[in-house]
Amino acid sequence: MALKGRTAAAAAAPDRTHGVYGISVAAELLGMGVQNLRAYEARGLLDPQRTRGGTRRYSAEDLDRLRRIGDLLRAGLNLAGIAMVLQLQDENTRLRATQRGPGRQDSPTHRR
């Protein structure tokens, strides 16, 4: 089904994992400093995609993760504590996905 005035790519749902934001744009969107984003990457808190030339490209998921880092910093955690929290959250997400299985989504009315 073709949408009038739109290409198929524009009509498709955006890929939240595709890196599209440069570091300065990501930093501005989040109200963070560019050096902070570099530091979080150096500490292993996130791993943005890179272009062939080595330029960082942040995805929507990366921006969500950076917002979470900012929330945890404001709550008083240091970067080591944030790394532990993020690792546990990532593991929890993987376990939930494994429990649901492929193609199954839990809804508020259907929970185990």
C-alpha positions in Angstrom: 0.0 0.0 0.0 1.7 3.2 -1.2 1.3 6.4 0.8 0.8 9.5 -1.3 3.8 11.8 -1.3 5.9 9.4 0.9 8.6 6.9 0.0 8.5 3.4 1.4 11.5 4.2 3.6 9.8 7.3 5.1 6.6 5.3 5.8 8.4 2.5 7.6 8.8 2.7 11.4 12.2 4.2 12.3 14.9 1.8 13.5 15.7 2.8 17.1 19.0 1.1 16.9 20.4 2.9 13.8 22.9 5.6 14.7 21.9 8.9 13.1 22.9 11.7 15.6 26.4 13.1 15.7 27.9 13.6 19.1 27.3 17.4 19.2 23.6 16.9 18.2 23.2 14.1 20.8 24.8 16.2 23.5 22.6 19.2 22.7 19.4 17.1 22.6 20.3 15.7 26.1 21.7 18.9 27.6 25.0 17.1 28.2 28.5 18.0 27.3 30.3 16.3 24.4 33.2 15.4 26.7 30.7 13.6 29.1 29.4 11.5 26.2 33.0 10.5 25.3 33.7 9.7 29.0 30.6 7.5 29.3 31.7 5.6 26.2 35.3 5.3 27.6 33.8 3.8 30.8 31.8 1.3 28.7 28.4 2.7 29.5 27.4 2.8 25.9 28.8 1.9 22.5 27.6 4.2 19.7 28.0 3.2 16.1 30.8 4.6 14.1 31.0 5.7 10.5 33.9 4.4 8.3 35.8 7.5 9.2 35.3 6.9 12.9 32.6 9.5 13.6 30.3 8.5 16.5 26.6 8.1 15.5 24.1 7.9 18.3 20.8 6.0 17.9 17.4 6.7 19.7 18.3 3.8 22.0 21.6 5.4 22.8 19.8 8.6 23.6 17.5 6.7 26.0 20.5 5.1 27.7 22.2 8.5 28.1 19.0 9.9 29.6 19.0 7.0 32.1 22.7 7.8 32.9 21.8 11.4 33.6 18.9 10.3 35.8 21.2 8.0 37.8 23.8 10.7 38.1 21.2 13.1 39.5 20.1 10.4 41.9 23.7 10.4 43.3 25.3 7.3 41.7 28.8 7.4 40.5 29.8 6.0 37.1 30.8 2.6 38.6 27.4 2.3 40.2 25.7 3.4 37.0 27.6 0.7 35.1 26.3 -1.9 37.6 22.7 -0.7 37.3 22.8 -0.6 33.5 24.3 -4.1 33.4 21.5 -5.4 35.6 18.8 -3.6 33.6 20.3 -5.0 30.3 20.3 -8.5 31.8 16.7 -8.1 33.0 15.6 -7.0 29.5 17.3 -10.0 27.9 15.7 -12.4 30.4 12.2 -10.9 29.8 12.7 -11.2 26.1 13.7 -14.9 26.5 10.7 -15.5 28.7 8.3 -14.0 26.2 9.8 -15.9 23.3 9.7 -14.8 19.7 6.6 -12.9 18.6 4.9 -12.8 22.0 4.4 -9.6 23.9 3.1 -9.3 27.4 0.3 -6.9 27.8 -1.0 -5.3 31.1 -4.0 -7.7 31.0 -1.9 -10.8 30.2 0.9 -11.3 32.7 2.3 -14.4 34.3 
